[in-house]
């Protein structure tokens, strides 16, 4: 599997129901990556291994991406403005991520799309 193929399948899988709960009210179909970083980072980790990165913004929001073979992979970066300043990320253990409902729903939908 190539990362580009996974991203295209994820874009078809994302929806309001896979958006991070506090962000759902602002979710728009034309901005599909909005609020999708958590489940997406877990799925990228499933397919490519590596590490999960968490960015803790001063206002309290978190953003998740991946570190694969020393390179950051962020399939939901476009939800931010191009000039957005990111804090230094921390590597987190997958086992420390609590809520898995969004991930399970997103993964189920993604696997159906990949089988097509």
C-alpha positions as CSV (number, residue, x, y, z in Angstrom):
1,X,0.0,0.0,0.0
2,X,1.2,3.5,-0.8
3,X,0.4,6.5,1.4
4,X,-1.3,8.3,-1.5
5,X,-3.8,5.4,-2.0
6,X,-4.5,5.3,1.7
7,X,-5.1,9.1,1.8
8,X,-7.6,8.9,-1.1
9,X,-9.5,6.1,0.6
10,X,-9.4,8.0,3.9
11,X,-10.8,11.1,2.2
12,X,-13.8,9.0,1.1
13,X,-14.1,7.5,4.6
14,X,-14.1,10.8,6.6
15,X,-17.5,12.2,7.7
16,X,-19.2,14.1,10.4
17,X,-19.6,10.9,12.4
18,X,-15.8,10.3,12.4
19,X,-15.0,13.9,13.4
20,X,-13.6,14.6,16.9
21,X,-16.7,15.2,19.0
22,X,-16.1,18.8,20.1
23,X,-15.5,19.8,16.5
24,X,-18.6,18.1,14.9
25,X,-20.7,21.2,15.1
26,X,-18.3,23.0,12.7
27,X,-17.6,20.1,10.4
28,X,-18.3,20.8,6.8
29,X,-18.4,18.2,4.0
30,X,-16.2,20.5,1.8
31,X,-13.5,20.4,4.4
32,X,-13.2,16.6,5.0
33,X,-10.0,16.4,7.0
34,X,-11.4,18.7,9.8
35,X,-11.4,16.9,13.1
36,X,-10.1,13.7,11.5
37,X,-6.5,13.6,12.8
38,X,-7.0,11.2,15.7
39,X,-8.5,8.3,13.8
40,X,-6.3,9.0,10.8
41,X,-3.1,8.9,12.8
42,X,-4.1,5.5,14.3
43,X,-4.9,4.1,10.9
44,X,-1.6,5.4,9.3
45,X,0.1,3.7,12.2
46,X,-1.7,0.4,11.5
47,X,-0.5,0.4,7.9
48,X,2.9,1.9,8.1
49,X,4.1,1.6,11.7
50,X,6.3,4.3,13.0
51,X,5.3,6.7,15.9
52,X,2.3,8.8,16.7
53,X,3.0,12.5,17.2
54,X,0.8,14.8,19.3
55,X,0.9,18.6,19.1
56,X,-0.5,20.3,22.1
57,X,-1.6,23.8,21.2
58,X,-1.6,26.5,23.9
59,X,-5.4,27.0,23.7
60,X,-5.8,23.3,24.7
61,X,-6.4,21.6,21.3
62,X,-4.4,18.6,20.2
63,X,-3.4,17.5,16.7
64,X,-2.1,14.1,15.8
65,X,0.2,13.0,12.9
66,X,2.7,10.2,12.3
67,X,6.5,9.9,12.2
68,X,7.5,7.2,9.7
69,X,11.2,6.4,9.1
70,X,12.1,9.9,10.4
71,X,9.6,11.8,8.2
72,X,6.4,13.4,9.4
73,X,3.3,12.2,7.7
74,X,0.2,14.3,8.3
75,X,-2.7,13.4,6.2
76,X,-5.0,16.0,7.8
77,X,-2.7,19.0,7.7
78,X,-4.9,20.8,5.2
79,X,-7.5,21.5,8.0
80,X,-5.1,24.2,9.1
81,X,-4.1,27.5,7.5
82,X,-0.9,27.2,5.6
83,X,0.9,29.6,7.9
84,X,-0.3,27.9,11.1
85,X,2.5,27.7,13.7
86,X,2.7,24.2,15.3
87,X,4.2,23.6,18.7
88,X,7.0,21.0,19.0
89,X,5.3,17.6,18.9
90,X,5.7,14.8,21.5
91,X,5.9,11.1,20.6
92,X,3.1,9.3,22.4
93,X,2.4,5.6,22.9
94,X,-0.6,4.2,21.1
95,X,-1.7,2.5,24.3
96,X,-2.0,5.9,25.9
97,X,-4.7,7.1,23.5
98,X,-8.1,6.5,25.2
99,X,-11.1,6.9,23.0
100,X,-11.2,4.4,20.1
101,X,-14.8,4.7,18.8
102,X,-13.9,7.1,16.0
103,X,-11.0,5.0,15.0
104,X,-13.1,1.8,14.9
105,X,-15.8,3.5,12.7
106,X,-13.3,5.1,10.4
107,X,-11.3,1.8,10.0
108,X,-14.4,-0.2,9.2
109,X,-15.5,2.3,6.5
110,X,-12.0,2.5,5.1
111,X,-11.6,-1.2,4.8
112,X,-14.8,-1.4,2.7
113,X,-13.5,1.3,0.4
114,X,-10.1,-0.4,0.0
115,X,-11.8,-3.7,-0.9
116,X,-13.5,-2.0,-3.9
